[in-house]
Amino acid sequence: MDSKASTVETTLQNPKTPIRSPPKGRDLLDHLEAYLAKRDGVDKFLKISRYATKIILASSVLPETLSLTGRLKSFESSVGLSRKAFRLGKFVQDINALKHSHFGSKQELVLSIVAGGGEGLYYFVEQFIWLSKSGLIDGKHSRNLQKISAWAEFIGYMGSVSLKLIDLKGIAEDEACLETSIEVAVSRGIGCLEEEQRLRKLREKKLMKKLSIVQDFADGLMALADIREGKGSLSAPLLVSCAGLLSALISTHKNWVSC
């Protein structure tokens, strides 16, 4: 399960901070090299591979007796274990994000602790799940660890979505102010190129924030399925796999744009 491509870093950022964009005219291979040089870049590539495979398996496109089905299951399991190894020490980023963040209100402080603390605990526990699945720790602890991990992840997403909705409200207010300024400038025949550029960047950031919220809901659905141990209609393998692929594509896009 993935938590978010640097979710807490995205969540805790000031809503007035401009969105980063890759330089125009950048060579595709140079961009790809920079993207894959990052841990999150490789992790998201693996995530897409894993959930695309899970969709094929869950949709029953291939017969169970086909040898390819067994190889795909083995591949999916191996990729899942590899992704856990990529998260070693990643909980430190959540601690640092909380430590260096500035909060505008007590509500933001509480939600940030919930979001960052939930995600940090999730990444921390995932390290022990990896050790358990790798055989270094007795496998009897795996189920309890997975429960703790799933709950921490789910709670973290609740805090993350709440924070992003607050950010989205702030962005909408800034957008309305800029639109009013541009309308006044146009009516007076005054140039407003700088304001139009700021408005364009603000709308891009608004779109990215909305995509990030959709990603959190998709990841939250997967965390809920883990909590319920695959029981219930919301835990259907095909639905959860599609949610995983959607989350992977959104996080890949966010990381690609910011790379």
N, C-alpha and C positions, 0 to 999 in steps of 0.2 A: 504494500500500500504506500501511496506517496502522500506525503504531506504537501507540500506546496513548493514551487520553485522559489525558494527564499521567501516564503509567505510572510513571515514576521517582518522581514526587512521592508517588504512592499506595504504591509499593513500599517506599520508604525511611521511611515514617512509622512512629512507635513503635506497636507493636500495642496498647498501653494507651491510645492517644489516642482519645477518643470520636468516633463518626461524626457528621458534620454532617447536619442535616436542615433542609429549608426550613420557614419558619414556618407553623404550621397556619392554615388559613383564608386563605392568601395568594391574591390574585386571579390567575386563570389567565393573563390577558393581561400582567399585570405580571411574572409569573414567566417567561413566554415572551420578553418584551422583555429581561429580564436574561440569559436563556439565550442568545439570539441576539446579544447585545452582546459576548459572549465569542468569541474566535477559535475555540476548540474547539467551541462550539455550532454555528457555521456549518459548520465542517469536518465534524462528524458528520452534519449534515443532508445535506451533499453526498455523504458516504460512503454513506448509506442510498440516496440517489437513484442513485448510480453502480452499486452492487452489485445493487440491484433490477433495474436495466436489464440488467446482465450476466447475471443469472439468466434473464431473458426471452430474451436472445440465445442463451445456452448451451443452453436447453431446447428450442430449435428449434420454439417455438410458432408463430413467424411465418415464412412462406416467405422464402427468400433474395431472391427477385425482388421482394418487396413494397417499395415506396418507404419505408415506415415503418421497415423494418429498417435501411436506410442512415442514416436520420435518428437512430435510436437509437444506432447505432455512433458517429456523429459526436458525439452528446450525451455518451455515455460517455467518449469520448476527451477532450472539452472539460472535463468535470467533473474527470477525473483530473489534467489539467494545472492546473486552477484550485486543486485541493487542494494541489498542490506549491507553488504561490505562497503559500498560506496558511501554509506552514511556514517561511517565510523568518525566519531568526533564532531559530527555536524551540530550536536546540541550546543556546542560552544558558541555558534553563531547566534543562537536565540538568546543566550545569556548576554552576549555583547550588544545585541540589538536593544534589549531592555535597558542595559546599563547606559547606553549612549542616547537613548530616546528622550525627547522633551514632551511632556504631556500638558495639554491645555486645560484639562479639568480632571476632577476625581473620577468621573465616569470613564474617561479615556485611560486613566491610570489602571483602574480595575480591569477593564476589558483587555488592555495590553498585557497585564499579568496573566489573565485567563488564556489569551491567544498565545503569547510567548511561552508561558509556563506549560501549557498543554502540548504545544509542538516540541518544546525542549525535552519534556519527559518522554514523549513518544520516540524521539530520536535516541534518547539515552537507553530506553528499554529495548529498542530495536537492535542495539549492539549485542545484548545478551541473547536475544532470539536468534541472531546470526550465529553466535557461538554455540547455542543449543542445536541448531540445525546442522552446524558443521561438525558436531560430535564432541566438542571440547567440554560442554556442559551437559549433564544428564538430561535427556529428552523429556523426562517426567515433568520438568518445570516449564516446558514450552507452552502448554495450554494457558497456564496462569499468566505467564508473561505476555502472551498474545492478547489476553483479556485486558490487562493493564494498558498495553500499548493502544488498543482500539479505543478504550474509553478516553485516554489522554488525547488521542488524535481527534476524536469527536468533539470533546469539550474545547479543544484548541480552535477547531473550525467555527464553533458557535461564537467565540470571542472575536475571531478574525472577521467573520461576516458582519458582526455588529460594528466593528471598527471601520470597515470599508464602507458601510452604509452611511456612517457619520462623515467620512471623507467625501463620499459622493454628494452628500447634501452641501458640503462646503464648496465643492467644485461647481455645483449647479448655481449656487449663489454668486460665485465669482463670474461664471459664464453670463448670468443675467446682468450683472453690473457692466461687463464689457460690452454686451450687446446694446445696452442703453447708451453707453459712451459713444459707440460707433454710430448709432442712430442720430444722436445729437450732433456729432461731428459732420456727418453726411448732410444733415439739414442745414448746417451753417456753411457748407462748402469747404470744410477743413479736411486736410488729408489725415488718414488714420491707418496707415500701413502697419505701423508697429502694433497697434491694438488688434488689427485683423490677424497678424501673425500669432499674437498671444492667444487670441480666441481659437485659432486653428489648433495650436498645441494643447490648449485646455480641453478641447473636444476630443483630441486624440487620447489624452490622459483619462478623460471620462469613459471612453470606450474601453480602454485597458482595465480600468477599475471595474467596469461591469463584467468584462470577461473573467476577471479574477474572482468575482463573486460567484459566477456560474461555475468556475473551477472548484471553488470551495464547497459548493453544494454537491457537485459530482463526487469529490473526495469524501465529503461527509456521508454520502449514501454508501460508499464502500466501507467506511468505518462502521456505520450502523449495521451493515451486513455481517461484518466480523463480530460485532457485539452480539448479534442475534444468531451467530453461528450458522448462517445460511438459511435460517427459517423465515417464512413469510414471503409475500409476493414482491416486496421491495428488495429481497435478497436473491431474486432469480439470477442464475449465473450469467445469462445473456445480458440482462439489464445492467448488472454490476460491471460486466466487461465493457459494455458500451460507455458507461460512465467513466471507467478508467481510461479508455482511449480518448474520450472528449477532454478529460483533465490533462492527459499527456500532450495533446495537440495544442491546447491553450497555453500550457506552461512552456512548451517548446517555442511557440510564437513570442511569448513575453521575453524569454531568455534570448531569442534571436534578435529581437528589436533592441534590447538593452546591451547586447554584446559589442 
